[in-house]
Amino acid sequence: MTIKFEVCAGSLNSAIIADKGGADQIELCSALSVGGLTPSIGLIDLVKSSVNIPVHVLIRPREGNFNYTKLEKSIIIKDIIEAKKYKIDGIVVGALTTTNEIDIDFMMELKNAAGEISCTFHRAFDLIQNKFKSIDLLIDLNFKRILTSGGKTNAWSGRDQLKKIISYAGKGIEIMAGGGINKTNAKHLIEFTNVTSIHSSAKSMSTKQADSLFPDEIESDLQHILTIKQILKDFN
């Protein structure tokens, strides 16, 4: 089987490294330290003009939970409309009700704003109790894929549930495993769950600058990406 490899890139440099390393696509965001937020229009523009692989843009207006106010939902819709102007290949989104179920009405509005571009439901999915019912709903909403760690903090911890999710989804929707996947566990996770799509930041060690007030954003590492790519070749 062929395994798709998406790199979560939080900067222009990480996106270029992902492309150079042979990633199949990029999820572009900012603020990886809080789980990722919507990147700036400037970053979207430069990444799209600098790489040759598909770019999927995270649309998340703030950190924290995924239950959004009416005004926050307006931000999300406006961000989708603006991002589409730069010929992005997809968006990565998610919104839940106060009881952590899919906000169906807003997802329909969001899909309408997205139009024909690919839509991924992000790891808000991991907070949902009835995952199988939610898979059916996302198929009905014509989502392309679900990014999930199997309901745990990382994909390896959630591997048992991931395996069940992947089996249930079948060919109805792509399940992309994400959350703590790296060169040390990718092979074992794929073998255990039969997942055909993985998501990783393939990050290096933090390199905080001495003159910086805040920690630097951790960059994707070329050698880490190349190592994962080599591991994936064994499954092709």
C-alpha positions as CSV (number, residue, x, y, z in Angstrom):
1,M,0.0,0.0,0.0
2,T,1.0,3.6,-0.6
3,I,1.3,5.8,2.5
4,K,0.5,9.5,2.2
5,F,2.8,11.8,4.2
6,E,1.6,15.2,5.3
7,V,3.9,17.6,7.0
8,C,2.5,20.2,9.4
9,A,4.4,23.3,8.7
10,G,4.3,26.4,10.9
11,S,6.6,28.6,8.8
12,L,7.8,29.3,5.3
13,N,11.0,27.5,6.0
14,S,9.3,24.4,7.3
15,A,7.1,24.3,4.2
16,I,10.1,24.6,1.9
17,I,11.8,21.8,3.9
18,A,8.7,19.6,3.6
19,D,8.7,20.1,-0.2
20,K,12.4,19.4,-0.5
21,G,12.1,16.3,1.7
22,G,9.4,14.7,-0.5
23,A,6.3,15.2,1.6
24,D,3.1,14.6,-0.3
25,Q,1.3,17.7,1.1
26,I,1.5,20.4,3.7
27,E,-0.9,21.5,6.4
28,L,0.0,25.2,6.9
29,C,-0.6,26.9,10.2
30,S,1.0,29.2,12.7
31,A,1.5,28.8,16.5
32,L,2.1,25.0,16.6
33,S,2.8,25.3,20.3
34,V,-1.0,25.8,20.9
35,G,-2.1,23.2,18.4
36,G,-2.0,25.5,15.4
37,L,-3.8,28.7,14.3
38,T,-4.8,30.3,11.0
39,P,-1.6,31.4,9.2
40,S,-1.3,35.0,7.9
41,I,-2.3,35.8,4.3
42,G,1.3,36.7,3.7
43,L,2.5,33.3,4.7
44,I,-0.1,31.6,2.7
45,D,0.8,33.6,-0.4
46,L,4.6,32.9,0.0
47,V,4.2,29.2,0.7
48,K,2.0,28.7,-2.3
49,S,4.5,30.4,-4.6
50,S,7.5,28.6,-3.0
51,V,6.5,24.9,-3.0
52,N,5.3,22.4,-5.6
53,I,3.1,20.2,-3.4
54,P,-0.5,20.7,-2.3
55,V,-1.1,23.2,0.6
56,H,-3.9,22.7,3.0
57,V,-4.5,25.7,5.3
58,L,-5.6,25.3,8.9
59,I,-8.5,27.7,9.7
60,R,-8.7,28.1,13.5
61,P,-9.1,31.6,14.9
62,R,-8.0,31.0,18.4
63,E,-6.5,28.5,20.8
64,G,-8.7,26.5,23.2
65,N,-11.9,24.6,22.6
66,F,-13.8,24.2,19.3
67,N,-17.1,25.7,20.4
68,Y,-17.2,29.0,18.5
69,T,-19.3,32.1,19.0
70,K,-21.3,33.7,16.1
71,L,-18.5,36.3,15.7
72,E,-15.8,33.7,15.7
73,K,-17.7,31.7,13.1
74,S,-17.7,34.9,11.0
75,I,-14.0,35.1,11.3
76,I,-13.6,31.5,10.1
77,I,-15.8,32.0,7.1
78,K,-13.9,35.2,6.1
79,D,-10.6,33.5,6.6
80,I,-11.7,30.7,4.2
81,I,-12.8,33.1,1.6
82,E,-9.6,35.1,1.8
83,A,-7.3,32.0,1.8
84,K,-9.1,30.7,-1.3
85,K,-7.9,33.7,-3.3
86,Y,-4.4,32.2,-3.1
87,K,-5.3,29.0,-4.9
88,I,-4.9,26.8,-1.8
89,D,-5.6,23.1,-2.3
90,G,-7.7,22.6,0.8
91,I,-8.7,23.7,4.3
92,V,-8.4,22.0,7.7
93,V,-11.3,22.9,10.0
94,G,-13.6,21.8,12.8
95,A,-16.3,23.1,15.1
96,L,-18.2,21.4,17.9
97,T,-21.3,22.1,20.0
98,T,-21.1,22.7,23.7
99,T,-21.6,19.0,24.2
100,N,-18.7,18.2,21.9
101,E,-20.7,17.0,18.9
102,I,-20.1,18.2,15.3
103,D,-21.7,21.6,14.8
104,I,-23.6,20.4,11.7
105,D,-25.2,23.7,10.7
106,F,-21.9,25.5,10.8
107,M,-20.1,22.8,9.0
108,M,-22.7,23.1,6.2
109,E,-22.1,26.9,6.1
110,L,-18.3,26.3,6.1
111,K,-18.5,23.8,3.3
112,N,-20.5,26.2,1.2
113,A,-17.7,28.8,1.7
114,A,-15.1,26.3,0.8
115,G,-16.7,25.4,-2.4
116,E,-14.9,22.7,-4.4
117,I,-11.6,22.7,-2.4
118,S,-10.8,19.7,-0.2
119,C,-12.0,19.8,3.4
120,T,-10.3,18.0,6.3
121,F,-11.9,17.8,9.8
122,H,-9.1,18.3,12.3
123,R,-8.4,16.8,15.7
124,A,-11.6,18.4,17.2
125,F,-12.8,14.9,16.2
126,D,-10.8,13.4,19.1
127,L,-13.1,15.1,21.6
128,I,-16.3,13.5,20.1
129,Q,-17.8,10.6,22.0
130,N,-19.6,8.8,19.1
131,K,-16.9,8.7,16.5
132,F,-18.6,6.2,14.2
133,K,-21.7,8.4,13.9
134,S,-19.5,11.4,13.3
135,I,-17.7,9.6,10.5
136,D,-21.0,9.0,8.8
137,L,-21.9,12.7,9.2
138,L,-18.7,13.9,7.7
139,I,-19.1,11.6,4.8
140,D,-22.6,13.0,4.2
141,L,-21.0,16.5,4.4
142,N,-18.5,15.5,1.7
143,F,-15.4,16.0,3.8
144,K,-12.3,14.5,2.2
145,R,-10.5,13.3,5.4
146,I,-10.4,13.2,9.2
147,L,-7.3,14.0,11.1
148,T,-7.3,12.1,14.4
149,S,-5.1,10.6,17.1
150,G,-7.8,8.1,18.0
151,G,-9.1,10.2,20.8
152,K,-5.9,10.3,22.8
153,T,-3.1,12.9,23.2
154,N,-1.1,11.1,20.5
155,A,-1.6,8.6,17.8
156,W,0.4,5.8,19.4
157,S,-1.6,6.0,22.6
158,G,-4.8,6.0,20.5
159,R,-3.7,3.2,18.2
160,D,-6.4,0.7,19.3
161,Q,-9.2,3.2,18.6
162,L,-7.4,4.4,15.4
163,K,-7.5,0.9,14.1
164,K,-11.3,0.6,14.7
165,I,-11.9,4.1,13.1
166,I,-9.9,3.2,10.0
167,S,-11.7,-0.1,9.6
168,Y,-15.1,1.5,10.0
169,A,-14.4,4.4,7.6
170,G,-13.2,2.0,4.9
171,K,-13.1,3.9,1.6
172,G,-15.8,6.3,2.6
173,I,-13.4,8.9,3.9
174,E,-9.7,9.2,4.4
175,I,-8.4,8.7,7.9
176,M,-5.2,10.6,8.5
177,A,-3.4,9.6,11.7
178,G,-1.7,12.6,13.5
179,G,-0.3,13.5,16.9
180,G,3.2,12.7,18.0
181,I,4.0,10.6,14.9
182,N,7.8,10.6,14.2
183,K,10.6,8.5,12.8
184,T,10.6,6.2,15.9
185,N,7.0,5.2,15.8
186,A,5.7,5.7,12.3
187,K,6.4,2.1,11.1
188,H,4.9,0.4,14.1
189,L,1.8,2.6,14.0
190,I,1.2,1.9,10.3
191,E,1.7,-1.9,10.8
192,F,-0.7,-1.9,13.8
193,T,-3.5,0.3,12.4
194,N,-3.2,-0.2,8.6
195,V,-3.5,3.6,8.3
196,T,-2.6,4.8,4.8
197,S,-2.2,8.5,5.6
198,I,0.0,10.1,8.3
199,H,0.6,13.7,9.6
200,S,3.7,14.9,11.3
201,S,5.6,18.1,12.0
202,A,8.8,16.1,11.7
203,K,10.3,18.7,14.0
204,S,13.8,19.3,15.1
205,M,15.0,20.3,18.6
206,S,14.0,23.8,19.7
207,T,16.6,26.5,18.9
208,K,15.6,29.5,21.0
209,Q,17.6,32.6,20.1
210,A,19.4,34.3,22.9
211,D,17.9,37.7,22.0
212,S,14.3,36.4,21.8
213,L,11.7,37.2,24.4
214,F,9.7,34.1,23.5
215,P,10.5,30.5,22.5
216,D,11.0,30.0,18.8
217,E,8.6,28.0,16.7
218,I,10.0,24.6,16.2
219,E,10.9,23.9,12.6
220,S,10.5,20.8,10.5
221,D,13.8,19.0,10.1
222,L,14.9,17.8,6.6
223,Q,16.6,14.7,7.9
224,H,13.6,13.7,10.0
225,I,11.4,14.0,6.9
226,L,13.8,12.0,4.8
227,T,14.0,9.3,7.4
228,I,10.2,9.0,7.6
229,K,10.0,8.9,3.8
230,Q,12.5,6.1,3.7
231,I,10.4,4.2,6.3
232,L,7.3,4.6,4.1
233,K,9.0,3.2,1.1
234,D,8.9,-0.2,2.8
235,F,5.1,-0.1,2.5
236,N,5.0,0.8,-1.2
